[in-house]
């Protein structure tokens, strides 16, 4: 089992990955600054991030995608 100290948290690690531009662009579907919304759509968000289709203005570097993936794999802690 992974050390909980190594697991990303939403407030410290995930929310800051998304800019205000990202958040505003996705409000039609969900709120990227709301932990529950992101948790509910985490698999779909990860698929889009890995495919380079999100955010819409350019793919994230692999390091940012890896942080989001670790959060999802850790069952999306708060």
N, CA, C and O of each residue as an XYZ file, in Angstrom:
312
protein
N       0.843     -1.172      0.000
C       0.000      0.000      0.000
C       0.894      1.244      0.000
O       1.927      1.280      0.669
N       0.487      2.246     -0.749
C       1.273      3.481     -0.850
C       1.197      4.277      0.445
O       0.192      4.257      1.156
N       2.264      4.961      0.720
C       2.324      5.838      1.887
C       1.366      7.006      1.658
O       1.498      7.707      0.655
N       0.399      7.237      2.563
C      -0.553      8.342      2.388
C       0.134      9.697      2.245
O      -0.421     10.602      1.623
N       1.317      9.850      2.804
C       2.036     11.117      2.685
C       2.482     11.366      1.244
O       2.719     12.511      0.858
N       2.597     10.303      0.449
C       3.001     10.428     -0.947
C       1.823     10.646     -1.888
O       2.012     10.901     -3.078
N       0.611     10.544     -1.357
C      -0.577     10.684     -2.187
C      -0.944     12.161     -2.347
O      -0.965     12.909     -1.369
N      -1.232     12.572     -3.574
C      -1.652     13.955     -3.784
C      -3.009     14.212     -3.129
O      -3.856     13.321     -3.066
N      -3.201     15.417     -2.653
C      -4.510     15.810     -2.125
C      -5.163     16.751     -3.131
O      -4.476     17.379     -3.937
N      -6.470     16.847     -3.083
C      -7.155     17.717     -4.024
C      -6.743     19.169     -3.827
O      -6.322     19.835     -4.772
N      -6.865     19.654     -2.605
C      -6.626     21.084     -2.344
C      -5.179     21.504     -2.595
O      -4.931     22.584     -3.130
N      -4.233     20.664     -2.216
C      -2.820     21.045     -2.344
C      -2.211     20.729     -3.701
O      -1.324     21.444     -4.167
N      -2.682     19.660     -4.338
C      -2.006     19.179     -5.537
C      -2.841     19.196     -6.810
O      -2.314     19.466     -7.889
N      -4.127     18.912     -6.699
C      -4.953     18.768     -7.900
C      -5.600     20.081     -8.313
O      -5.476     20.489     -9.468
N      -6.275     20.735     -7.414
C      -6.941     21.991     -7.767
C      -5.971     22.986     -8.404
O      -6.333     23.617     -9.397
N      -4.748     23.157     -7.875
C      -3.819     24.112     -8.489
C      -3.379     23.742     -9.912
O      -2.856     24.589    -10.636
N      -3.586     22.495    -10.310
C      -3.241     22.111    -11.684
C      -4.140     22.793    -12.704
O      -3.736     23.022    -13.844
N      -5.365     23.116    -12.288
C      -6.353     23.689    -13.195
C      -6.395     25.205    -13.048
O      -6.587     25.729    -11.951
N      -6.214     25.891    -14.153
C      -6.262     27.353    -14.147
C      -7.713     27.834    -14.121
O      -8.647     27.055    -14.314
N      -7.874     29.110    -13.883
C      -9.216     29.688    -13.934
C      -9.803     29.494    -15.331
O     -11.000     29.246    -15.477
N      -8.976     29.603    -16.334
C      -9.423     29.383    -17.722
C      -9.967     27.961    -17.896
O     -11.008     27.767    -18.523
N      -9.262     26.971    -17.341
C      -9.726     25.578    -17.395
C     -11.079     25.449    -16.698
O     -12.028     24.879    -17.235
N     -11.132     25.995    -15.491
C     -12.334     25.886    -14.668
C     -13.537     26.499    -15.386
O     -14.605     25.890    -15.443
N     -13.367     27.683    -15.925
C     -14.470     28.367    -16.606
C     -14.894     27.619    -17.871
O     -16.085     27.554    -18.176
N     -13.943     27.060    -18.604
C     -14.254     26.341    -19.837
C     -15.070     25.078    -19.583
O     -15.866     24.672    -20.429
N     -14.876     24.458    -18.427
C     -15.543     23.184    -18.151
C     -16.806     23.314    -17.310
O     -17.466     22.309    -17.047
N     -17.159     24.516    -16.883
C     -18.331     24.686    -16.021
C     -19.618     24.153    -16.644
O     -20.554     23.812    -15.922
N     -19.677     24.077    -17.950
C     -20.867     23.535    -18.603
C     -21.079     22.062    -18.222
O     -22.209     21.573    -18.236
N     -19.998     21.361    -17.885
C     -20.072     19.937    -17.550
C     -19.860     19.671    -16.064
O     -20.583     18.877    -15.463
N     -18.866     20.337    -15.470
C     -18.534     20.158    -14.053
C     -17.563     21.244    -13.644
O     -17.027     21.970    -14.481
N     -17.346     21.346    -12.345
C     -16.479     22.395    -11.792
C     -15.137     21.784    -11.405
O     -15.054     20.988    -10.470
N     -14.092     22.162    -12.129
C     -12.756     21.631    -11.860
C     -12.177     22.089    -10.532
O     -11.158     21.556    -10.094
N     -12.790     23.048     -9.893
C     -12.313     23.514     -8.593
C     -13.129     22.918     -7.456
O     -12.946     23.301     -6.300
N     -14.020     21.992     -7.760
C     -14.843     21.326     -6.750
C     -14.400     19.867     -6.648
O     -14.507     19.110     -7.613
N     -13.909     19.483     -5.488
C     -13.348     18.136     -5.305
C     -14.350     17.047     -5.669
O     -13.985     16.075     -6.330
N     -15.587     17.189     -5.256
C     -16.584     16.157     -5.541
C     -16.859     16.045     -7.039
O     -16.968     14.938     -7.566
N     -16.971     17.175     -7.724
C     -17.182     17.143     -9.170
C     -16.011     16.466     -9.881
O     -16.216     15.626    -10.758
N     -14.804     16.824     -9.508
C     -13.633     16.234    -10.153
C     -13.549     14.745     -9.820
O     -13.231     13.933    -10.689
N     -13.829     14.387     -8.585
C     -13.825     12.978     -8.185
C     -14.862     12.194     -9.000
O     -14.583     11.086     -9.458
N     -16.051     12.768     -9.178
C     -17.112     12.089     -9.937
C     -16.746     11.881    -11.402
O     -17.250     10.953    -12.035
N     -15.886     12.718    -11.945
C     -15.525     12.658    -13.358
C     -14.048     12.339    -13.563
O     -13.516     12.540    -14.655
N     -13.390     11.851    -12.532
C     -11.937     11.668    -12.559
C     -11.464     10.764    -13.691
O     -10.477     11.084    -14.354
N     -12.129      9.665    -13.923
C     -11.680      8.749    -14.978
C     -11.770      9.402    -16.354
O     -10.861      9.270    -17.173
N     -12.869     10.103    -16.599
C     -13.044     10.776    -17.885
C     -12.030     11.914    -18.048
O     -11.478     12.109    -19.131
N     -11.791     12.660    -16.970
C     -10.807     13.741    -17.018
C      -9.432     13.161    -17.311
O      -8.705     13.680    -18.158
N      -9.073     12.094    -16.619
C      -7.771     11.468    -16.843
C      -7.635     10.993    -18.289
O      -6.586     11.185    -18.903
N      -8.673     10.381    -18.833
C      -8.634      9.942    -20.236
C      -8.336     11.114    -21.162
O      -7.523     10.994    -22.079
N      -8.991     12.246    -20.924
C      -8.794     13.425    -21.769
C      -7.400     14.025    -21.580
O      -6.769     14.454    -22.546
N      -6.926     14.053    -20.344
C      -5.579     14.561    -20.074
C      -4.524     13.696    -20.751
O      -3.597     14.209    -21.377
N      -4.671     12.380    -20.621
C      -3.685     11.457    -21.223
C      -3.696     11.530    -22.741
O      -2.662     11.345    -23.383
N      -4.874     11.803    -23.321
C      -4.985     11.899    -24.781
C      -4.534     13.264    -25.299
O      -4.404     13.458    -26.507
N      -4.293     14.214    -24.385
C      -3.868     15.543    -24.792
C      -4.999     16.429    -25.273
O      -4.755     17.474    -25.876
N      -6.249     16.020    -25.011
C      -7.407     16.803    -25.444
C      -7.898     17.774    -24.373
O      -8.823     18.554    -24.603
N      -7.282     17.718    -23.231
C      -7.661     18.605    -22.142
C      -6.378     19.058    -21.475
O      -5.491     18.233    -21.252
N      -6.244     20.297    -21.156
C      -7.156     21.395    -21.433
C      -7.181     21.727    -22.919
O      -6.301     21.317    -23.675
N      -8.188     22.464    -23.321
C      -8.439     22.698    -24.747
C      -7.360     23.554    -25.413
O      -7.258     23.544    -26.640
N      -6.568     24.279    -24.662
C      -5.559     25.159    -25.260
C      -4.181     24.508    -25.343
O      -3.222     25.154    -25.763
N      -4.070     23.256    -24.955
C      -2.790     22.565    -25.083
C      -2.611     21.498    -24.025
O      -3.040     21.654    -22.882
N      -1.974     20.419    -24.420
C      -1.784     19.281    -23.514
C      -0.870     19.647    -22.350
O       0.048     20.457    -22.481
N      -1.150     19.025    -21.215
C      -0.297     19.173    -20.042
C       1.006     18.405    -20.253
O       1.047     17.441    -21.017
N       2.065     18.833    -19.576
C       3.275     18.010    -19.576
C       3.017     16.699    -18.825
O       2.125     16.619    -17.980
N       3.792     15.701    -19.139
C       3.609     14.380    -18.528
C       3.614     14.427    -17.001
O       2.900     13.661    -16.355
N       4.410     15.316    -16.424
C       4.516     15.384    -14.964
C       3.179     15.771    -14.322
O       2.808     15.223    -13.283
N       2.461     16.707    -14.934
C       1.167     17.121    -14.390
C       0.141     16.001    -14.528
O      -0.640     15.750    -13.610
N       0.147     15.336    -15.671
C      -0.775     14.213    -15.881
C      -0.475     13.122    -14.853
O      -1.399     12.504    -14.325
N       0.791     12.882    -14.567
C       1.183     11.849    -13.603
C       0.657     12.172    -12.202
O       0.235     11.267    -11.483
N       0.675     13.435    -11.810
C       0.134     13.821    -10.499
C      -1.357     13.519    -10.454
O      -1.847     12.948     -9.480
N      -2.076     13.897    -11.499
C      -3.521     13.635    -11.530
C      -3.776     12.130    -11.504
O      -4.672     11.671    -10.795
N      -3.007     11.363    -12.261
C      -3.173      9.894    -12.299
C      -2.941      9.297    -10.906
O      -3.704      8.436    -10.468
N      -1.892      9.751    -10.210
C      -1.623      9.240     -8.852
C      -2.794      9.538     -7.922
O      -3.153      8.707     -7.089
N      -3.385     10.708     -8.061
C      -4.542     11.077     -7.233
C      -5.716     10.138     -7.521
O      -6.365      9.652     -6.595
N      -5.987      9.886     -8.792
C      -7.081      8.976     -9.168
C      -6.795      7.583     -8.637
O      -7.685      6.942     -8.077
N      -5.577      7.107     -8.802
C      -5.218      5.739     -8.355
C      -5.253      5.613     -6.840
O      -5.369      4.506     -6.315
N      -5.152      6.737     -6.126
C      -5.229      6.727     -4.657
C      -6.673      6.903     -4.187
O      -6.907      7.202     -3.016
N      -7.636      6.722     -5.081
C      -9.059      6.883     -4.786
C      -9.439      8.323     -4.492
O     -10.345      8.582     -3.700
N      -8.748      9.259     -5.128
C      -9.098     10.682     -5.118
C      -9.330     11.264     -3.728
O     -10.435     11.709     -3.416
N      -8.286     11.261     -2.890
C      -8.455     11.825     -1.532
C      -8.692     13.335     -1.561
O      -8.318     14.022     -2.512
N      -9.317     13.829     -0.506
C      -9.624     15.275     -0.401
C      -8.376     16.094     -0.238
O      -8.450     17.318     -0.136
